[in-house]
Amino acid sequence: MTQAARIDLTACDREPIHIAGSVQPHGFLLVLEPPSLTVVQASANAPVEAAVGTSLDAAFPHLAAIVRRHLDEPGPQTGASYLRTVTLTSDAARLTYEVAAHWVDGLVVLELEEVDAAATDLGLDVLTPRLRSFVERLHAAHDIEELCHLVAQDIRAVTGLDRALVYRFDRDWHGTVLAEDGNGALPSYLDLRFPASDIPAQARELYRRNRMRIIPDAGYAPVPILPAATPSGKPLDLSQSVLRSVSPVHVEYMRNMGTMASMSVSILIDGALWGLISCHNAQPRRVPLHARNACDVLAQIFALQLSARERGAQAEQRLALGQVQARLLGFMAEEDSFVDGLLKHPDDVLALVNASGAAVVTADRCRLMGATPEEHDVRAMYDWLSARGDTDDVFVSEALSETIPGAAAYADRASGLLAISISKKYASYILWFRPEVVRTVKWGGNPVKPAVPDPEGGPDRLHPRKSFEIWKETVQGRSLPWSVTEVEAAGDLRTSVLGIVLRRAEELAAMSE
Ligand code: BLA
């Protein structure tokens, strides 16, 4: 797919979005140098009282006292921490703000978002029962899809946005919408797949480090942070900022999608980005900071439940495959040649990795079980594997026709291959096969053209695609993927076989002494 795209998508990965140099206008930002809390940088929309060079104590003493109280407290590991709500009286107005703070290179970054008087406050009395009910429903959920659906519903209820999607990344960083909740104002994207380039690598890394991202109005004009450099001469790192200005490519993407506001919460499992809860509104709309914090808590509870379920499912499969493995060990021990132990129990050999065919191949013999390619094709596969010379690893492929010449001819029997080498000395393998599973993937727009070059010919400027019409792709020549546990089971069998062979060799040596 990527070969067909002639445009260079790595330009997307290179955009330094963490040093945007500006903020979105729904709040203002101050950079303070402790201990004096002198303003060293400010967004151009900050009140005049907090001009660069003044001390926060002189500008807003009440706010300065709040900040000082938090200076020594360790903040959260990721994101800015919400301090509290303050009312600031300046020459221009008397306004109430939600204040967030974080540290960057020894400086305190304060971000103040105006409180929308019309927004409902999510006090503890509202939040606690909601969280309790959420946790109870999560526990009762039957599967991961139901979990995803519940979190989409609750996040949408807390934010009041038009649509909430649970978006999971795959191994290639393409993403699929697993669950959705919406009020019908925006189209459904349920089950659609989106190409990896929609969320480039550095954006994903940023979302891993800062779980919350909000864009209240994709039609905004960025507000510069002045002066551009911190006192140490560097651009201000906005990775943990809540107001950070957005990549222009992404703002355009949102407008093309008909979404004027968005909020994304990252789902991390074991520190890695599993997916996003991505919410949208057709019209501009700001989700207040305290509601975003509530969403972050919901998302974290969801992530814990998710990882517990995924671990549970893995443990169950490990146990089941472990039992098959134990039986096979017994069968192999009963026979003079371990190969006979396997050949007499083809069902268990296949069940060990949920394969539909298998082969035990040595230099002079090729023995087949279940649905396999013809013997000469298996032999060609063996030749290909032995030519690789790598006998340590489990060889895994889910698209054999892309790897082994001529494999397309027997895709119906072997599109997936799992292979272990069972001798350190001679080329001998156990191979397992899985048939082709033809699938139709529905993409949200043509994945071959995820971006278009700048009509003006700008060097580094790309534009996102304009159409998100469903684009169907028929995927051929692929099997169902081998799971981590299945690959482990094959690896364990390899260890056992090598052990048996070694023991037999030692026994033989001892007998001949
Ligand atoms: C960011 N792209 C994003 C974000 C999402 C998507 C969710 C996070 C910001 C947000 O919450 O709005 C993509 N939005 C989606 C997807 C769906 C959705 C997949 O609704 C599907 C349902 N984008 C492009 C191209 C480039 C690009 C070609 O299409 C690069 C040239 C860039 N996307 C891009 C960048 C960001 C981004 C740079 C980071 C924006 C930022 O945080 O500054």
Boltz pocket constraint, residues with backbone or C-beta under 6 A from the ligand:
constraints:
  - pocket:
      binder: B
      contacts: [[A, 9], [A, 11], [A, 12], [A, 13], [A, 15], [A, 17], [A, 165], [A, 175], [A, 177], [A, 189], [A, 194], [A, 195], [A, 197], [A, 198], [A, 199], [A, 200], [A, 203], [A, 213], [A, 215], [A, 245], [A, 246], [A, 247], [A, 249], [A, 250], [A, 253], [A, 262], [A, 263], [A, 264], [A, 276], [A, 278], [A, 279], [A, 444], [A, 450], [A, 451], [A, 462], [A, 463], [A, 464], [A, 465]]
      max_distance: 6.0
